[in-house]
Amino acid sequence: MPDFDEAGAAGAPLARDPGSKTAHLDACLTPAVDYRKSAGFERWDFVNQALPELALDDIELSTSLCGKELRAPLMIAPMTGGVERAHQLNLRLAQAAQRYGLAMGVGSQRVALEDAARAPFFQVRSVAPDILLFANFGAAQLAHGWGVDHARRAVDMIEADALFLHFNPIQEAAQGGDVDFRGLSTRVRELCAAMRDRGVPVFAREVGFGISADAARALVDAGVSGIDCAGAGGTSWAKVEAVCAKSERRRRMGAAFGEWGIATADAIRAVRSVSERIPLVATGGIRSGIDVAKALALGADLAAMAKPFLIAANEGEQVLATFIEDVLDELRISMFGIGASDLDALRRTPHLRDVSHSALLPAR
Ligand SMILES: Cc1cc2nc3c(=O)[nH]c(=O)nc-3n(C[C@H](O)[C@H](O)[C@H](O)COP(=O)(O)O)c2cc1C
């Protein structure tokens, strides 16, 4: 049974909606899917530098990943595709990514790999010719015989620069999906080697339960080109499955695991402790430019958001543009406040401290 694509979706006539894609979109527009626990960024504070010796306007946000230039260390996390409504959202998001020089991923392309008629609903290159774009499908499919052919088709389908392979055992188990993850390391190794020969980087990602140090070690050993540690504290995919469940038992199971997962701030540090060099994206509960700054100072190369971009894009092009500009301004001002003139300086900053043990005064 498929990951982000509901059983029975494949091969359904296009006039019929595959169901899970729009059900997930609707669920994710509500607070019912949010973790109660935090992504952990409030446990870290920047130490204010009153004499930054910088002009705010001179702060440089540009970076590069997978050989592509980005104007800011920000990514629109993989969400959707495959149906008309999802396509319209992806086009709006991709247009914004092109305008602001951001990276972007599309949602799981499984439906389109099984039903070619759905492929156009993932395509965004017409409005975003220059962005760093990630294809996407579930690693669990590798246990069912998927491999380099599917990966190549996913990448070609959307003219992607790289591939996200998502690992989501808890989501699968909560929804009664693919739960046989045996032998995956070997298959990931084979896929990474074959895609490396074709010049396509393969990044492993969680979907919001976090990558631990042990998992990161196994993935680095298997030869992934990068990791998105996608941790807990933002959208809970167990809660999404609970909201979208078709049976009371599945709803209970999703709800039971609603708070499962490694907080994103901890997942960043866990992955970085395994490899100083592996390109690292941080997703999960990133909600402001200050969170982006903290994620980078904790070891990430890029920060990504899903739900906040979904909400803004759903409101319209102008709301999305304002949201992105606010996030970038917050990032720039955070860097100003610690005297970091560029992202290298932010990543090496000595001005981040653990404040887990200091208490905030209760709100009055
Ligand atoms: C509507 C929606 C659909 C998603 N679909 C996918 C998907 O198909 N593949 C994937 O790897 N992640 C998917 N995700 C997970 C996000 O990429 C992200 O890891 C997660 O939502 C946590 O980020 P957030 O707290 O910023 O929402 C989806 C997220 C949303 C909101």
The ligand as an SDF file (V2000), in Angstrom:
LIG
                    3D

 31 33  0  0  0  0  0  0  0  0999 V2000
    0.5440   18.3470    2.3490 C   0  0  0  0  0  0  0  0  0  0  0  0
    1.8680   17.6750    2.5980 C   0  0  0  0  0  0  0  0  0  0  0  0
    2.2160   16.5830    1.8120 C   0  0  0  0  0  0  0  0  0  0  0  0
    3.4660   15.9430    1.9910 C   0  0  0  0  0  0  0  0  0  0  0  0
    3.8460   14.9430    1.1430 N   0  0  0  0  0  0  0  0  0  0  0  0
    5.1210   14.4680    1.1920 C   0  0  0  0  0  0  0  0  0  0  0  0
    5.6000   13.5730    0.1950 C   0  0  0  0  0  0  0  0  0  0  0  0
    4.8740   13.1880   -0.7320 O   0  0  0  0  0  0  0  0  0  0  0  0
    6.8860   13.1180    0.2850 N   0  0  0  0  0  0  0  0  0  0  0  0
    7.7190   13.5260    1.3020 C   0  0  0  0  0  0  0  0  0  0  0  0
    8.8970   13.1310    1.3090 O   0  0  0  0  0  0  0  0  0  0  0  0
    7.2800   14.3680    2.2770 N   0  0  0  0  0  0  0  0  0  0  0  0
    6.0170   14.8550    2.2340 C   0  0  0  0  0  0  0  0  0  0  0  0
    5.5740   15.7310    3.1940 N   0  0  0  0  0  0  0  0  0  0  0  0
    6.3930   15.9530    4.4080 C   0  0  0  0  0  0  0  0  0  0  0  0
    7.1500   17.3000    4.3850 C   0  0  0  0  0  0  0  0  0  0  0  0
    8.0810   17.3510    3.3370 O   0  0  0  0  0  0  0  0  0  0  0  0
    7.8590   17.5810    5.7360 C   0  0  0  0  0  0  0  0  0  0  0  0
    8.8930   16.6430    5.9310 O   0  0  0  0  0  0  0  0  0  0  0  0
    6.9270   17.5540    6.9500 C   0  0  0  0  0  0  0  0  0  0  0  0
    5.6370   18.0490    6.6400 O   0  0  0  0  0  0  0  0  0  0  0  0
    7.5000   18.3620    8.1210 C   0  0  0  0  0  0  0  0  0  0  0  0
    7.6840   19.7020    7.7560 O   0  0  0  0  0  0  0  0  0  0  0  0
    6.7110   20.8840    8.3060 P   0  0  0  0  0  0  0  0  0  0  0  0
    6.7080   20.7800    9.8050 O   0  0  0  0  0  0  0  0  0  0  0  0
    7.3510   22.1620    7.8170 O   0  0  0  0  0  0  0  0  0  0  0  0
    5.3650   20.6610    7.7100 O   0  0  0  0  0  0  0  0  0  0  0  0
    4.3420   16.3880    3.0240 C   0  0  0  0  0  0  0  0  0  0  0  0
    3.9590   17.4990    3.8160 C   0  0  0  0  0  0  0  0  0  0  0  0
    2.7520   18.1410    3.6110 C   0  0  0  0  0  0  0  0  0  0  0  0
    2.3910   19.3260    4.4800 C   0  0  0  0  0  0  0  0  0  0  0  0
  1  2  1  0
  2  3  1  0
  2 30  2  0
  3  4  2  0
  4  5  1  0
  4 28  1  0
  5  6  2  0
  6  7  1  0
  6 13  1  0
  7  8  2  0
  7  9  1  0
  9 10  1  0
 10 11  2  0
 10 12  1  0
 12 13  2  0
 13 14  1  0
 14 15  1  0
 14 28  1  0
 15 16  1  0
 16 17  1  0
 16 18  1  0
 18 19  1  0
 18 20  1  0
 20 21  1  0
 20 22  1  0
 22 23  1  0
 23 24  1  0
 24 25  2  0
 24 26  1  0
 24 27  1  0
 28 29  2  0
 29 30  1  0
 30 31  1  0
M  END
$$$$
